[in-house]
Amino acid sequence: MTTPSQSDKYVALSQVYIRQADEELAQEDYRQAGEKAWGALVTAIKAIAELRGWRHTHHDLTQEAFMWLADEYARPELKDYFSIIGDLHRNYYEDKLTEQEVEQGIGRTRRLLQELETMRITPPPGVFTPESNRQKRRWADLTGRQWDDSRPE
């Protein structure tokens, strides 16, 4: 019997969280529903970070990993999704989103989880080379190593 990898465990946990988001939504607990959707997103990102050997021990690193993936896969529109789904997390504390907003956010989360799973199992479309200092800092944050302009990673 094969032992699941830590990445696989994060994927399974992400799936649990998105199902729980649906359950909480059905029970009209919008704060918990949004928080579970947020947790599903974060654990899906952690699944990819784990495979790549990236650090992912706190929120900032998880966000950096997601932003790197959006750049690497040339999908800048995904960065907006992260922000929108972040509203679900903030709603846990503020309780200001409507049922419809939470439901839409969970739908967006579900679509983004599919995208992330594709990224997890499919290599990037090419070698991504950071162009900005911000992207190079992001690499250093994730890996603990400085980007070396003389060789692609």
C-alpha positions as CSV (number, residue, x, y, z in Angstrom):
1,M,0.0,0.0,0.0
2,T,1.4,3.4,-1.0
3,T,1.4,6.1,1.7
4,P,-0.1,9.4,0.5
5,S,2.3,12.2,0.1
6,Q,1.9,15.4,2.1
7,S,0.7,17.1,-1.1
8,D,-2.0,14.4,-1.5
9,K,-3.0,15.0,2.1
10,Y,-3.4,18.7,1.4
11,V,-5.5,17.9,-1.7
12,A,-7.8,15.6,0.3
13,L,-8.1,18.3,3.1
14,S,-9.0,20.9,0.5
15,Q,-11.8,18.6,-0.8
16,V,-13.1,18.2,2.7
17,Y,-13.1,21.9,3.3
18,I,-15.0,22.7,0.1
19,R,-17.7,20.1,0.9
20,Q,-17.9,21.6,4.4
21,A,-18.4,25.1,2.8
22,D,-21.4,23.7,0.9
23,E,-22.8,22.2,4.1
24,E,-22.3,25.5,6.0
25,L,-23.9,27.4,3.2
26,A,-27.0,25.1,3.2
27,Q,-27.2,25.8,7.0
28,E,-27.0,29.5,6.3
29,D,-23.8,29.9,8.3
30,Y,-22.2,32.3,5.8
31,R,-19.2,33.1,8.0
32,Q,-18.2,29.4,8.4
33,A,-19.1,28.7,4.7
34,G,-16.7,31.4,3.5
35,E,-14.0,30.4,5.9
36,K,-14.2,26.7,4.8
37,A,-13.9,27.9,1.1
38,W,-10.9,30.0,2.1
39,G,-9.3,27.0,3.8
40,A,-9.9,24.8,0.7
41,L,-8.0,27.4,-1.4
42,V,-5.1,27.7,1.0
43,T,-4.7,23.9,1.4
44,A,-4.8,23.5,-2.4
45,I,-2.0,26.1,-2.7
46,K,-0.1,24.3,0.0
47,A,-0.4,21.0,-2.0
48,I,1.5,22.6,-4.9
49,A,4.0,24.4,-2.6
50,E,4.8,21.1,-0.9
51,L,5.5,19.4,-4.3
52,R,7.9,22.2,-5.3
53,G,9.7,22.3,-2.0
54,W,8.4,25.9,-1.3
55,R,7.9,27.3,2.2
56,H,4.2,27.7,3.0
57,T,4.0,28.0,6.8
58,H,2.0,31.2,6.9
59,H,-0.5,33.3,5.0
60,D,2.1,35.6,3.3
61,L,4.0,32.6,1.9
62,T,0.8,31.0,0.7
63,Q,-0.1,34.2,-1.1
64,E,3.4,34.4,-2.6
65,A,3.1,30.9,-3.9
66,F,-0.2,31.6,-5.5
67,M,1.1,34.8,-7.2
68,W,4.1,32.9,-8.4
69,L,1.9,30.3,-10.0
70,A,-0.3,32.9,-11.7
71,D,2.9,34.4,-13.2
72,E,4.4,31.1,-14.1
73,Y,1.3,29.9,-15.9
74,A,0.7,33.3,-17.5
75,R,-2.7,33.6,-15.8
76,P,-2.7,37.1,-14.2
77,E,-6.5,37.1,-13.9
78,L,-6.1,34.4,-11.2
79,K,-4.7,37.1,-8.9
80,D,-8.1,38.7,-8.8
81,Y,-9.7,35.4,-7.7
82,F,-7.3,35.3,-4.8
83,S,-8.4,38.7,-3.7
84,I,-12.1,37.9,-4.1
85,I,-11.9,34.7,-2.2
86,G,-9.9,36.5,0.4
87,D,-13.1,38.4,1.0
88,L,-14.7,35.2,2.2
89,H,-11.9,34.9,4.8
90,R,-12.4,38.5,5.9
91,N,-16.1,37.9,6.2
92,Y,-15.5,35.3,9.0
93,Y,-14.5,38.3,11.1
94,E,-16.8,41.0,9.7
95,D,-19.9,39.1,8.8
96,K,-21.0,41.5,6.0
97,L,-21.3,39.4,2.9
98,T,-24.7,38.4,1.7
99,E,-25.8,34.8,1.0
100,Q,-25.4,35.4,-2.7
101,E,-21.9,36.9,-2.4
102,V,-20.8,33.9,-0.3
103,E,-22.4,31.5,-2.7
104,Q,-20.6,33.2,-5.7
105,G,-17.3,33.1,-3.8
106,I,-17.7,29.4,-3.1
107,G,-18.4,28.9,-6.8
108,R,-15.2,30.8,-7.7
109,T,-13.3,28.9,-5.2
110,R,-14.4,25.6,-6.7
111,R,-13.3,26.7,-10.2
112,L,-10.0,27.9,-8.9
113,L,-9.5,24.6,-7.1
114,Q,-9.8,22.8,-10.5
115,E,-7.2,25.2,-12.0
116,L,-4.9,24.6,-9.1
117,E,-5.2,20.8,-9.4
118,T,-4.3,21.1,-13.1
119,M,-1.3,23.1,-12.1
120,R,-0.3,20.6,-9.5
121,I,-0.3,17.7,-11.9
122,T,0.8,19.5,-15.1
123,P,4.2,21.1,-15.6
124,P,4.3,24.8,-16.4
125,P,4.0,25.7,-20.1
126,G,7.7,26.8,-20.2
127,V,10.6,28.0,-18.2
128,F,9.4,31.1,-16.2
129,T,12.1,33.7,-15.6
130,P,11.2,36.4,-13.1
131,E,11.5,39.8,-14.7
132,S,10.8,42.1,-11.8
133,N,12.6,42.5,-8.5
134,R,9.3,41.7,-6.8
135,Q,9.2,38.3,-8.6
136,K,12.8,37.6,-7.6
137,R,12.0,38.5,-4.0
138,R,9.0,36.2,-4.2
139,W,11.2,33.3,-5.3
140,A,13.6,34.0,-2.4
141,D,10.7,34.0,0.0
142,L,9.4,30.7,-1.3
143,T,12.7,28.9,-1.6
144,G,15.0,30.6,0.8
145,R,17.4,31.1,-2.1
146,Q,18.2,34.1,-4.2
147,W,17.2,34.0,-7.9
148,D,20.3,33.4,-10.0
149,D,20.0,35.3,-13.3
150,S,22.6,33.2,-14.9
151,R,20.5,30.0,-14.9
152,P,16.8,29.3,-15.0
153,E,15.3,27.3,-12.1
